[in-house]
Amino acid sequence: MIAQGFVFFFLCVIWDVRNCNNFKGNDDNKKKVERVQLPEEQDVIQHKNFTDGIYDLQNQGASQGINNNFQIKAKNIMKVYPDGVAAVNDNTFCVKQGEVFGLLGPNGAGKSTTFNMITMDLKRTSGNIKIMDTQLDDLDIVTQGAKMGMVPQFNTLWEVLTVDECIYFMGHIKGLSKQQLNSQKELIKETLDLGPFSKTRAGNLSGGNKRKLVCAMSLIACPDIEFLDEPTTGVDPVSRRSLFKMLKSL
């Protein structure tokens, strides 16, 4: 049994090493299907022009001291799937430090696809993305990745671990000390009302509490950038309000 554990562990490491850089570069998919493009709202156009201006300053070498104010910059990003459908078509935006930036749109608008490209879960077809003033392809997912948190659209949990064990495990991955981990763990559990479930296995939690646990694991290291994809789905209104307050205090 122990030998099997070591074998599976090393197989997982090998698999991760092979796939951890799959987000780099562009794919070769060609747009074959024309989708109906709705007219852009005026505020969207203004934000796009503002972002274009930031990139122009950078190209002119006059952006020193300005770039550092923006945690995320994306210019003309596009994602075309193998079937020729462009899920994301020429999106441009930037996110300032300390800003809460939301992607709004109907189902199929490309929100999750945009999210997955920025969080290095999906290779883009074209365009430029910078995270913390570093080109996405040059990003060090070990050092700089530790400064980011992510709540994906679907829960990602180790269901045999308890709530405390899940939070401890993620905290150790993020490099927190024991003292930091203990103080942060108790604060987050209290805020999200996870205290009564400390010794409960993740697989036995309700849907809402599973979602809160995913949020707790993502926030344990107080990340510089927090990616949230529908974080409050299934969460009760009180805990939802507490989560938003916690995000505002980061």
SVG drawing of the C-alpha trace seen along z (x, -y; Angstrom):
<svg xmlns="http://www.w3.org/2000/svg" viewBox="-29 -58 40 60">
<polyline fill="none" stroke="black" stroke-width="0.4" points="0.0,0.0 2.8,-2.4 4.7,-1.5 1.5,-2.2 1.2,-5.6 4.7,-6.6 4.2,-5.4 1.0,-7.3 2.6,-10.4 5.5,-10.4 3.1,-9.8 1.1,-12.8 4.3,-14.9 5.4,-13.8 2.0,-14.6 1.9,-18.1 5.4,-18.9 4.4,-17.9 1.2,-20.0 2.0,-23.0 3.3,-25.0 0.6,-24.1 -0.9,-27.6 2.1,-29.2 2.1,-30.4 -0.9,-30.5 -2.9,-27.7 -3.3,-27.4 -7.1,-27.3 -8.7,-29.3 -12.1,-31.1 -14.6,-29.5 -17.9,-30.4 -19.1,-34.0 -21.1,-34.7 -23.5,-37.6 -21.6,-40.5 -23.7,-42.8 -22.9,-46.5 -20.4,-47.4 -21.6,-49.6 -20.0,-53.1 -18.3,-52.3 -16.8,-49.1 -15.4,-51.2 -14.0,-53.8 -12.3,-51.1 -10.9,-49.5 -9.5,-52.8 -8.0,-53.4 -6.2,-50.0 -4.9,-50.7 -3.5,-53.9 -1.6,-52.0 -0.1,-49.7 0.8,-52.7 2.7,-54.2 4.5,-51.0 5.5,-50.8 6.9,-54.3 8.9,-53.4 7.1,-56.0 5.2,-53.6 7.6,-53.3 5.7,-53.7 2.4,-53.2 2.5,-49.6 2.9,-48.6 -0.6,-50.0 -2.2,-47.3 -2.2,-43.7 -3.8,-42.4 -3.6,-43.7 -5.1,-42.0 -5.1,-43.3 -6.9,-41.9 -7.2,-38.4 -9.0,-35.8 -9.9,-32.2 -11.0,-30.0 -12.0,-26.4 -11.1,-23.5 -14.6,-23.6 -13.9,-27.2 -16.1,-29.0 -14.5,-32.2 -15.6,-32.1 -13.7,-35.2 -13.2,-37.8 -10.7,-40.7 -11.2,-41.5 -9.1,-44.3 -9.2,-45.4 -7.0,-46.1 -7.4,-45.7 -5.8,-48.1 -4.3,-47.0 -7.1,-46.9 -9.9,-47.0 -12.8,-44.5 -13.3,-43.8 -16.2,-41.7 -17.0,-40.0 -20.7,-40.3 -22.7,-38.7 -25.2,-36.0 -24.4,-32.3 -22.0,-31.6 -20.6,-35.1 -17.1,-33.9 -16.7,-34.9 -15.3,-31.5 -13.1,-31.2 -11.6,-34.6 -11.2,-33.6 -9.5,-30.3 -7.0,-32.1 -6.0,-34.6 -5.7,-31.9 -3.4,-29.8 -5.9,-27.0 -6.4,-27.4 -4.1,-28.4 -5.2,-31.5 -5.4,-31.8 -4.0,-35.3 -3.5,-38.5 -1.3,-39.7 -1.8,-39.1 0.3,-40.5 -0.1,-39.4 1.7,-41.5 3.6,-43.3 4.9,-40.0 4.1,-38.5 1.9,-35.4 4.4,-33.2 7.2,-34.3 5.2,-33.9 6.9,-31.7 4.0,-29.6 5.9,-28.6 7.0,-32.0 4.4,-34.3 1.7,-31.7 1.9,-31.6 0.7,-35.3 -2.5,-34.3 -5.7,-32.6 -8.4,-31.0 -12.0,-29.8 -12.9,-27.9 -16.4,-27.5 -16.7,-24.0 -15.6,-22.8 -12.1,-21.3 -11.7,-19.5 -10.0,-16.5 -13.2,-14.9 -11.5,-12.5 -9.8,-15.4 -11.5,-17.4 -12.2,-21.1 -9.1,-21.9 -6.9,-19.5 -7.9,-21.0 -7.1,-24.5 -3.8,-23.4 -2.8,-21.6 -3.4,-24.6 -1.7,-26.9 1.5,-24.7 1.4,-24.7 1.3,-28.5 4.3,-28.6 2.6,-29.9 4.3,-29.5 2.5,-27.6 1.7,-30.8 0.4,-32.5 -1.6,-29.5 -3.2,-29.1 -4.3,-32.8 -5.6,-33.0 -7.4,-29.6 -9.4,-30.7 -10.3,-34.1 -11.5,-32.6 -13.5,-29.8 -15.2,-32.3 -16.0,-34.7 -17.4,-32.0 -19.1,-30.1 -17.1,-26.9 -16.0,-26.5 -18.7,-23.8 -17.5,-21.7 -13.7,-21.7 -13.5,-17.9 -16.1,-17.1 -14.8,-15.5 -15.2,-17.8 -17.2,-15.1 -19.8,-15.1 -20.4,-18.9 -23.5,-20.5 -23.1,-22.1 -23.0,-25.6 -20.4,-24.7 -18.3,-23.0 -18.3,-26.3 -17.3,-28.2 -14.5,-25.8 -13.1,-26.3 -13.2,-30.1 -11.5,-29.6 -8.7,-27.6 -8.2,-30.2 -8.1,-33.1 -5.9,-31.5 -2.7,-33.2 -4.2,-36.7 -3.3,-36.6 -2.3,-39.7 -4.7,-38.7 -7.9,-36.7 -9.7,-35.0 -13.4,-34.2 -15.6,-32.3 -19.2,-32.4 -17.9,-32.0 -21.2,-32.4 -23.2,-29.8 -25.2,-27.9 -24.0,-30.0 -26.5,-31.4 -27.0,-35.2 -25.3,-35.8 -22.1,-33.9 -22.2,-35.6 -22.1,-39.0 -19.3,-37.9 -17.3,-36.7 -17.7,-40.0 -16.6,-41.9 -13.5,-39.7 -12.6,-40.4 -12.9,-44.1 -10.6,-43.9 -7.8,-42.2"/>
</svg>
